[in-house]
Amino acid sequence: MERAQTRIGHVEVDAPVVLAPMSGITDIASRLIAKSFGAALVYIPLISAKALCLGSRKTFDLLISDAAERPVGVQIFGGEPDIIARAVEILNSHPIDLIDINMGCPVPKVAGHAGGASLLRTPKLACEIVAAAVGSTNKPVTVKLRAGWDESTINAPELAQMLEKAGASAIALHPRTKAQGFAGKADWSLITLTKKNVNIPVIGSGDVHSPNDARQMLEETGCDLVMIARAAQGNPWAFSRTLTLLERNELAPEPSQSERLHTMVRHCTLLVKYEGERTAALKMRKHAAWYVKGMKNAAKAREKINRSKTVGEIIDVCQAMVGEWHESCSSDGGWKCFATTD
Ligand SMILES: Cc1cc2nc3c(=O)[nH]c(=O)nc-3n(C[C@H](O)[C@H](O)[C@H](O)COP(=O)(O)O)c2cc1C
């Protein structure tokens, strides 16, 4: 089957599976890995519009990206149209393809300042924010929504329609309410309704745990793209296996332990390249735990990984755990032989 293309404004997304923005997780290494496994779109997550305007060095560091991950979106948050507009102007000179506005984040740091999920309760302000962003850029502006603030105020399908009129080029929807957090199930019927209400692409998010879930979401809701979040943690095969299912109607086998470890090492290498050894070692604690999940002795390995101070130590733990490291590797300087230049 030929790959379906979706256009978000002028940006072509050449497969229906994308990596969801996950704050603190979808760093540049995760995005590059996801991309290499077939994610058609990735996002730099949750950048404060205000911090951008204030020139925060830490915030600008989060914007570092690589040509290989394009198309890439930057997700910003904020509750003031003029600040959003200024932040978008700053982003105009960055090599990114689209700007996403977060209207779903429930954490107080975001939703407590009129941004994130708070905007679900203030549709007029939400539209002003989108209009301000659209007026400040030629890049497509998209919005990521939750279902609504709480069970009694579910409004995503109607809000999506309003945001389209305000100039949004696509809507991503995680159909749980802000009050729900991650409890209960994502209500995919709201994705169906949203898709019926708008003429721009709709990206479905929520409870896609397997390639079959992804196919089911596409078929059941009619959404254009499926977003994978938690199921992609330490599991970039979520993308390749979903694409295989969609394109060839085949369910590819789960990756072997060796494949998982090789990919984990690649992940480490990329983190070291972009963020330095110290940050990489800290970040790899989380990622490595996901990569080894389900393997024999994973709990013990996780404990050791959490005590590790260098990526080399982390990889040693995994190496010992699997006990089947390639001869060529150990005779060639340990894990470094897997280093790639990507
Ligand atoms: C750890 C974590 C961080 C997240 N950070 C963001 C974020 O920065 N921006 C956002 O729009 N959604 C964020 N989300 C929500 C996801 O993008 C996604 O909509 C949600 O997890 C449902 O998808 P899933 O069932 O595939 O996990 C985050 C989710 C998780 C688990």
The ligand as an ORCA input file, in Angstrom:
! r2SCAN-3c Opt
* xyz 0 1
  C       5.540     11.753     30.544
  C       4.584     12.449     29.621
  C       4.846     13.745     29.222
  C       3.948     14.399     28.377
  N       4.232     15.664     27.969
  C       3.412     16.281     27.089
  C       3.743     17.554     26.559
  O       4.789     18.131     26.867
  N       2.870     18.116     25.694
  C       1.707     17.502     25.318
  O       0.949     18.057     24.531
  N       1.375     16.295     25.793
  C       2.202     15.665     26.648
  N       1.898     14.412     27.083
  C       0.677     13.756     26.589
  C       0.990     12.881     25.368
  O       1.450     13.648     24.288
  C      -0.235     12.053     24.931
  O      -1.235     12.908     24.453
  C      -0.800     11.206     26.062
  O       0.240     10.578     26.788
  C      -1.756     10.127     25.549
  O      -1.110      9.276     24.659
  P      -0.591      7.776     25.035
  O      -1.760      7.012     25.545
  O      -0.046      7.276     23.724
  O       0.441      7.928     26.104
  C       2.770     13.749     27.931
  C       2.532     12.433     28.341
  C       3.424     11.780     29.157
  C       3.149     10.358     29.564
*
